[in-house]
Amino acid sequence: MLMSEDDIPAHLTEREGEVLVQVARGLSNLEIAERPAVSDVTVKAHVGRILTELGLRDRVQVVVYACENGIVRPGGPETTWANDHRG
């Protein structure tokens, strides 16, 4: 879960934020696609944009980024971007 609004990467969309959390939780593109009811191709596009926007090289760096920035906690309860950031 995020520590504050300042931790949110402002240049990511709400859906990209949700995907960021799910990637950090270790879900595959197919698993992520099942949750928000989008195609795995769309999830792949979101993951690519997250990598580009955050200057990351791979999914492992997404996990590290999410942990270091308080987006998820290792072993913590599952969280959603919307629950943590939207009012």
Residue pairs with C-beta under 8 A, 6 or more apart in sequence:
1 70
1 71
1 72
1 73
1 76
1 77
1 79
1 84
2 8
2 69
2 70
2 71
2 84
2 85
3 70
4 70
5 85
7 69
7 70
7 71
8 17
8 85
9 17
9 20
9 53
9 54
11 53
12 20
12 49
12 50
12 53
12 54
14 81
14 82
14 85
14 86
15 36
15 38
15 46
16 46
16 49
16 50
16 53
17 81
17 85
18 36
18 80
18 81
18 82
19 32
19 43
19 46
19 47
19 50
20 50
20 62
20 66
20 71
20 81
21 66
21 71
21 72
21 79
21 80
21 81
22 31
22 32
22 35
23 32
23 47
23 50
23 59
23 62
23 63
23 66
24 62
24 63
24 65
24 66
24 67
24 71
24 72
25 72
25 78
26 63
27 35
29 40
29 43
29 44
29 47
30 40
32 40
32 43
33 39
33 40
33 42
33 43
47 59
47 62
50 56
50 62
51 57
51 58
51 61
51 62
54 62
54 65
56 62
56 65
65 71
66 72
67 73
67 74
72 79
